[in-house]
Amino acid sequence: SFVAVGVDPAVMGIGPAFAIPAAVKAAGLEISDIDLFEINE
């Protein structure tokens, strides 16, 4: 699955807060189905 999410460049560090739920939903899952998220900048 794939999603594209954008945020204002001034606050791009918070992008994962919007992208993760969208990607999880697109995969047909829920946040509670995931045990660990590893976020690399």
PDB file of N, H, CA, C and O in Angstrom:
ATOM      1  N   SER A   1       0.840  -1.184   0.000  1.00  0.00           N
ATOM      2  CA  SER A   1       0.000   0.000   0.000  1.00  0.00           C
ATOM      3  C   SER A   1       0.882   1.243   0.000  1.00  0.00           C
ATOM      4  O   SER A   1       2.064   1.175   0.336  1.00  0.00           O
ATOM      5  N   PHE A   2       0.306   2.362  -0.374  1.00  0.00           N
ATOM      6  H   PHE A   2      -0.655   2.417  -0.646  1.00  0.00           H
ATOM      7  CA  PHE A   2       1.056   3.604  -0.495  1.00  0.00           C
ATOM      8  C   PHE A   2       0.138   4.778  -0.185  1.00  0.00           C
ATOM      9  O   PHE A   2      -1.029   4.785  -0.576  1.00  0.00           O
ATOM     10  N   VAL A   3       0.668   5.758   0.514  1.00  0.00           N
ATOM     11  H   VAL A   3       1.616   5.752   0.832  1.00  0.00           H
ATOM     12  CA  VAL A   3      -0.036   7.023   0.716  1.00  0.00           C
ATOM     13  C   VAL A   3       0.970   8.152   0.579  1.00  0.00           C
ATOM     14  O   VAL A   3       2.167   7.967   0.799  1.00  0.00           O
ATOM     15  N   ALA A   4       0.472   9.314   0.216  1.00  0.00           N
ATOM     16  H   ALA A   4      -0.501   9.465   0.038  1.00  0.00           H
ATOM     17  CA  ALA A   4       1.303  10.517   0.172  1.00  0.00           C
ATOM     18  C   ALA A   4       0.660  11.551   1.078  1.00  0.00           C
ATOM     19  O   ALA A   4      -0.512  11.889   0.915  1.00  0.00           O
ATOM     20  N   VAL A   5       1.427  12.046   2.026  1.00  0.00           N
ATOM     21  H   VAL A   5       2.379  11.771   2.158  1.00  0.00           H
ATOM     22  CA  VAL A   5       0.932  13.026   2.987  1.00  0.00           C
ATOM     23  C   VAL A   5       1.920  14.172   3.022  1.00  0.00           C
ATOM     24  O   VAL A   5       3.130  13.946   3.062  1.00  0.00           O
ATOM     25  N   GLY A   6       1.428  15.387   3.008  1.00  0.00           N
ATOM     26  H   GLY A   6       0.446  15.570   2.977  1.00  0.00           H
ATOM     27  CA  GLY A   6       2.314  16.540   3.071  1.00  0.00           C
ATOM     28  C   GLY A   6       1.958  17.449   4.229  1.00  0.00           C
ATOM     29  O   GLY A   6       0.800  17.544   4.635  1.00  0.00           O
ATOM     30  N   VAL A   7       2.967  18.111   4.747  1.00  0.00           N
ATOM     31  H   VAL A   7       3.908  18.034   4.416  1.00  0.00           H
ATOM     32  CA  VAL A   7       2.767  19.112   5.790  1.00  0.00           C
ATOM     33  C   VAL A   7       3.550  20.358   5.396  1.00  0.00           C
ATOM     34  O   VAL A   7       4.424  20.304   4.532  1.00  0.00           O
ATOM     35  N   ASP A   8       3.239  21.454   6.019  1.00  0.00           N
ATOM     36  H   ASP A   8       2.529  21.498   6.721  1.00  0.00           H
ATOM     37  CA  ASP A   8       3.948  22.704   5.778  1.00  0.00           C
ATOM     38  C   ASP A   8       5.435  22.505   6.067  1.00  0.00           C
ATOM     39  O   ASP A   8       5.783  21.919   7.092  1.00  0.00           O
ATOM     40  N   PRO A   9       6.318  22.978   5.190  1.00  0.00           N
ATOM     41  CA  PRO A   9       7.755  22.801   5.417  1.00  0.00           C
ATOM     42  C   PRO A   9       8.249  23.354   6.755  1.00  0.00           C
ATOM     43  O   PRO A   9       9.256  22.883   7.284  1.00  0.00           O
ATOM     44  N   ALA A  10       7.563  24.330   7.295  1.00  0.00           N
ATOM     45  H   ALA A  10       6.744  24.712   6.865  1.00  0.00           H
ATOM     46  CA  ALA A  10       7.980  24.896   8.581  1.00  0.00           C
ATOM     47  C   ALA A  10       7.820  23.900   9.726  1.00  0.00           C
ATOM     48  O   ALA A  10       8.464  24.034  10.767  1.00  0.00           O
ATOM     49  N   VAL A  11       6.966  22.908   9.532  1.00  0.00           N
ATOM     50  H   VAL A  11       6.443  22.800   8.686  1.00  0.00           H
ATOM     51  CA  VAL A  11       6.715  21.921  10.590  1.00  0.00           C
ATOM     52  C   VAL A  11       6.900  20.490  10.073  1.00  0.00           C
ATOM     53  O   VAL A  11       6.229  19.568  10.536  1.00  0.00           O
ATOM     54  N   MET A  12       7.810  20.311   9.114  1.00  0.00           N
ATOM     55  H   MET A  12       8.355  21.060   8.737  1.00  0.00           H
ATOM     56  CA  MET A  12       7.941  18.997   8.490  1.00  0.00           C
ATOM     57  C   MET A  12       8.362  17.900   9.460  1.00  0.00           C
ATOM     58  O   MET A  12       8.165  16.722   9.164  1.00  0.00           O
ATOM     59  N   GLY A  13       8.921  18.243  10.583  1.00  0.00           N
ATOM     60  H   GLY A  13       9.081  19.201  10.823  1.00  0.00           H
ATOM     61  CA  GLY A  13       9.297  17.241  11.568  1.00  0.00           C
ATOM     62  C   GLY A  13       8.122  16.482  12.146  1.00  0.00           C
ATOM     63  O   GLY A  13       8.300  15.402  12.708  1.00  0.00           O
ATOM     64  N   ILE A  14       6.917  17.033  12.018  1.00  0.00           N
ATOM     65  H   ILE A  14       6.773  17.911  11.561  1.00  0.00           H
ATOM     66  CA  ILE A  14       5.729  16.342  12.524  1.00  0.00           C
ATOM     67  C   ILE A  14       5.037  15.517  11.443  1.00  0.00           C
ATOM     68  O   ILE A  14       3.969  14.954  11.681  1.00  0.00           O
ATOM     69  N   GLY A  15       5.631  15.444  10.273  1.00  0.00           N
ATOM     70  H   GLY A  15       6.499  15.902  10.080  1.00  0.00           H
ATOM     71  CA  GLY A  15       5.041  14.690   9.170  1.00  0.00           C
ATOM     72  C   GLY A  15       4.649  13.266   9.522  1.00  0.00           C
ATOM     73  O   GLY A  15       3.567  12.824   9.134  1.00  0.00           O
ATOM     74  N   PRO A  16       5.494  12.524  10.248  1.00  0.00           N
ATOM     75  CA  PRO A  16       5.118  11.153  10.598  1.00  0.00           C
ATOM     76  C   PRO A  16       3.822  11.054  11.405  1.00  0.00           C
ATOM     77  O   PRO A  16       3.128  10.040  11.333  1.00  0.00           O
ATOM     78  N   ALA A  17       3.496  12.085  12.164  1.00  0.00           N
ATOM     79  H   ALA A  17       4.061  12.908  12.222  1.00  0.00           H
ATOM     80  CA  ALA A  17       2.254  12.056  12.949  1.00  0.00           C
ATOM     81  C   ALA A  17       1.032  11.996  12.040  1.00  0.00           C
ATOM     82  O   ALA A  17      -0.026  11.524  12.456  1.00  0.00           O
ATOM     83  N   PHE A  18       1.167  12.465  10.815  1.00  0.00           N
ATOM     84  H   PHE A  18       2.027  12.848  10.477  1.00  0.00           H
ATOM     85  CA  PHE A  18       0.074  12.416   9.845  1.00  0.00           C
ATOM     86  C   PHE A  18       0.234  11.238   8.879  1.00  0.00           C
ATOM     87  O   PHE A  18      -0.751  10.627   8.465  1.00  0.00           O
ATOM     88  N   ALA A  19       1.477  10.930   8.530  1.00  0.00           N
ATOM     89  H   ALA A  19       2.277  11.427   8.867  1.00  0.00           H
ATOM     90  CA  ALA A  19       1.730   9.883   7.545  1.00  0.00           C
ATOM     91  C   ALA A  19       1.500   8.481   8.094  1.00  0.00           C
ATOM     92  O   ALA A  19       0.975   7.618   7.390  1.00  0.00           O
ATOM     93  N   ILE A  20       1.884   8.250   9.333  1.00  0.00           N
ATOM     94  H   ILE A  20       2.310   8.951   9.904  1.00  0.00           H
ATOM     95  CA  ILE A  20       1.758   6.901   9.892  1.00  0.00           C
ATOM     96  C   ILE A  20       0.303   6.438   9.946  1.00  0.00           C
ATOM     97  O   ILE A  20       0.004   5.350   9.454  1.00  0.00           O
ATOM     98  N   PRO A  21      -0.613   7.214  10.522  1.00  0.00           N
ATOM     99  CA  PRO A  21      -2.005   6.744  10.539  1.00  0.00           C
ATOM    100  C   PRO A  21      -2.578   6.530   9.135  1.00  0.00           C
ATOM    101  O   PRO A  21      -3.357   5.601   8.920  1.00  0.00           O
ATOM    102  N   ALA A  22      -2.198   7.380   8.187  1.00  0.00           N
ATOM    103  H   ALA A  22      -1.566   8.134   8.362  1.00  0.00           H
ATOM    104  CA  ALA A  22      -2.692   7.226   6.818  1.00  0.00           C
ATOM    105  C   ALA A  22      -2.153   5.945   6.184  1.00  0.00           C
ATOM    106  O   ALA A  22      -2.898   5.229   5.515  1.00  0.00           O
ATOM    107  N   ALA A  23      -0.878   5.652   6.385  1.00  0.00           N
ATOM    108  H   ALA A  23      -0.274   6.234   6.929  1.00  0.00           H
ATOM    109  CA  ALA A  23      -0.279   4.441   5.819  1.00  0.00           C
ATOM    110  C   ALA A  23      -0.856   3.181   6.456  1.00  0.00           C
ATOM    111  O   ALA A  23      -1.111   2.191   5.770  1.00  0.00           O
ATOM    112  N   VAL A  24      -1.057   3.225   7.751  1.00  0.00           N
ATOM    113  H   VAL A  24      -0.850   4.029   8.308  1.00  0.00           H
ATOM    114  CA  VAL A  24      -1.633   2.072   8.451  1.00  0.00           C
ATOM    115  C   VAL A  24      -3.050   1.807   7.948  1.00  0.00           C
ATOM    116  O   VAL A  24      -3.420   0.658   7.707  1.00  0.00           O
ATOM    117  N   LYS A  25      -3.835   2.856   7.792  1.00  0.00           N
ATOM    118  H   LYS A  25      -3.535   3.790   7.988  1.00  0.00           H
ATOM    119  CA  LYS A  25      -5.208   2.709   7.293  1.00  0.00           C
ATOM    120  C   LYS A  25      -5.215   2.167   5.869  1.00  0.00           C
ATOM    121  O   LYS A  25      -6.026   1.303   5.537  1.00  0.00           O
ATOM    122  N   ALA A  26      -4.314   2.672   5.025  1.00  0.00           N
ATOM    123  H   ALA A  26      -3.655   3.374   5.294  1.00  0.00           H
ATOM    124  CA  ALA A  26      -4.240   2.209   3.641  1.00  0.00           C
ATOM    125  C   ALA A  26      -3.869   0.732   3.561  1.00  0.00           C
ATOM    126  O   ALA A  26      -4.236   0.048   2.606  1.00  0.00           O
ATOM    127  N   ALA A  27      -3.151   0.244   4.552  1.00  0.00           N
ATOM    128  H   ALA A  27      -2.854   0.800   5.329  1.00  0.00           H
ATOM    129  CA  ALA A  27      -2.771  -1.168   4.602  1.00  0.00           C
ATOM    130  C   ALA A  27      -3.884  -2.043   5.170  1.00  0.00           C
ATOM    131  O   ALA A  27      -3.741  -3.263   5.252  1.00  0.00           O
ATOM    132  N   GLY A  28      -4.988  -1.418   5.562  1.00  0.00           N
ATOM    133  H   GLY A  28      -5.104  -0.426   5.495  1.00  0.00           H
ATOM    134  CA  GLY A  28      -6.099  -2.184   6.115  1.00  0.00           C
ATOM    135  C   GLY A  28      -5.890  -2.588   7.555  1.00  0.00           C
ATOM    136  O   GLY A  28      -6.498  -3.545   8.033  1.00  0.00           O
ATOM    137  N   LEU A  29      -5.029  -1.860   8.249  1.00  0.00           N
ATOM    138  H   LEU A  29      -4.535  -1.082   7.861  1.00  0.00           H
ATOM    139  CA  LEU A  29      -4.719  -2.165   9.642  1.00  0.00           C
ATOM    140  C   LEU A  29      -5.160  -1.026  10.543  1.00  0.00           C
ATOM    141  O   LEU A  29      -5.670  -0.007  10.078  1.00  0.00           O
ATOM    142  N   GLU A  30      -4.956  -1.216  11.837  1.00  0.00           N
ATOM    143  H   GLU A  30      -4.542  -2.044  12.214  1.00  0.00           H
ATOM    144  CA  GLU A  30      -5.181  -0.172  12.828  1.00  0.00           C
ATOM    145  C   GLU A  30      -3.882   0.053  13.581  1.00  0.00           C
ATOM    146  O   GLU A  30      -3.025  -0.829  13.631  1.00  0.00           O
ATOM    147  N   ILE A  31      -3.738   1.230  14.164  1.00  0.00           N
ATOM    148  H   ILE A  31      -4.434   1.947  14.123  1.00  0.00           H
ATOM    149  CA  ILE A  31      -2.522   1.561  14.914  1.00  0.00           C
ATOM    150  C   ILE A  31      -2.231   0.488  15.963  1.00  0.00           C
ATOM    151  O   ILE A  31      -1.073   0.137  16.192  1.00  0.00           O
ATOM    152  N   SER A  32      -3.271  -0.024  16.593  1.00  0.00           N
ATOM    153  H   SER A  32      -4.212   0.261  16.408  1.00  0.00           H
ATOM    154  CA  SER A  32      -3.083  -1.032  17.646  1.00  0.00           C
ATOM    155  C   SER A  32      -2.547  -2.358  17.103  1.00  0.00           C
ATOM    156  O   SER A  32      -2.106  -3.203  17.882  1.00  0.00           O
ATOM    157  N   ASP A  33      -2.577  -2.553  15.786  1.00  0.00           N
ATOM    158  H   ASP A  33      -2.935  -1.866  15.153  1.00  0.00           H
ATOM    159  CA  ASP A  33      -2.028  -3.769  15.186  1.00  0.00           C
ATOM    160  C   ASP A  33      -0.503  -3.732  15.096  1.00  0.00           C
ATOM    161  O   ASP A  33       0.127  -4.764  14.864  1.00  0.00           O
ATOM    162  N   ILE A  34       0.089  -2.564  15.275  1.00  0.00           N
ATOM    163  H   ILE A  34      -0.423  -1.726  15.463  1.00  0.00           H
ATOM    164  CA  ILE A  34       1.532  -2.385  15.130  1.00  0.00           C
ATOM    165  C   ILE A  34       2.171  -2.348  16.517  1.00  0.00           C
ATOM    166  O   ILE A  34       1.726  -1.603  17.391  1.00  0.00           O
ATOM    167  N   ASP A  35       3.208  -3.149  16.713  1.00  0.00           N
ATOM    168  H   ASP A  35       3.569  -3.754  16.004  1.00  0.00           H
ATOM    169  CA  ASP A  35       3.893  -3.195  18.007  1.00  0.00           C
ATOM    170  C   ASP A  35       4.950  -2.115  18.152  1.00  0.00           C
ATOM    171  O   ASP A  35       5.154  -1.592  19.248  1.00  0.00           O
ATOM    172  N   LEU A  36       5.625  -1.773  17.065  1.00  0.00           N
ATOM    173  H   LEU A  36       5.459  -2.198  16.175  1.00  0.00           H
ATOM    174  CA  LEU A  36       6.747  -0.843  17.152  1.00  0.00           C
ATOM    175  C   LEU A  36       6.861  -0.043  15.862  1.00  0.00           C
ATOM    176  O   LEU A  36       6.786  -0.597  14.765  1.00  0.00           O
ATOM    177  N   PHE A  37       7.042   1.246  16.004  1.00  0.00           N
ATOM    178  H   PHE A  37       7.104   1.697  16.894  1.00  0.00           H
ATOM    179  CA  PHE A  37       7.321   2.120  14.865  1.00  0.00           C
ATOM    180  C   PHE A  37       8.747   2.621  15.008  1.00  0.00           C
ATOM    181  O   PHE A  37       9.123   3.133  16.062  1.00  0.00           O
ATOM    182  N   GLU A  38       9.544   2.478  13.959  1.00  0.00           N
ATOM    183  H   GLU A  38       9.239   2.062  13.103  1.00  0.00           H
ATOM    184  CA  GLU A  38      10.897   3.035  13.947  1.00  0.00           C
ATOM    185  C   GLU A  38      10.901   4.186  12.947  1.00  0.00           C
ATOM    186  O   GLU A  38      10.644   3.993  11.759  1.00  0.00           O
ATOM    187  N   ILE A  39      11.195   5.375  13.440  1.00  0.00           N
ATOM    188  H   ILE A  39      11.404   5.531  14.406  1.00  0.00           H
ATOM    189  CA  ILE A  39      11.170   6.573  12.603  1.00  0.00           C
ATOM    190  C   ILE A  39      12.589   7.109  12.486  1.00  0.00           C
ATOM    191  O   ILE A  39      13.228   7.424  13.490  1.00  0.00           O
ATOM    192  N   ASN A  40      13.074   7.209  11.265  1.00  0.00           N
ATOM    193  H   ASN A  40      12.555   6.954  10.449  1.00  0.00           H
ATOM    194  CA  ASN A  40      14.411   7.747  11.003  1.00  0.00           C
ATOM    195  C   ASN A  40      14.279   9.073  10.273  1.00  0.00           C
ATOM    196  O   ASN A  40      13.470   9.217   9.357  1.00  0.00           O
ATOM    197  N   GLU A  41      15.072  10.023  10.686  1.00  0.00           N
ATOM    198  H   GLU A  41      15.729   9.907  11.430  1.00  0.00           H
ATOM    199  CA  GLU A  41      15.034  11.320  10.033  1.00  0.00           C
ATOM    200  C   GLU A  41      16.139  11.429   9.032  1.00  0.00           C
ATOM    201  O   GLU A  41      16.275  12.459   8.372  1.00  0.00           O
TER     202      GLU A  41
END
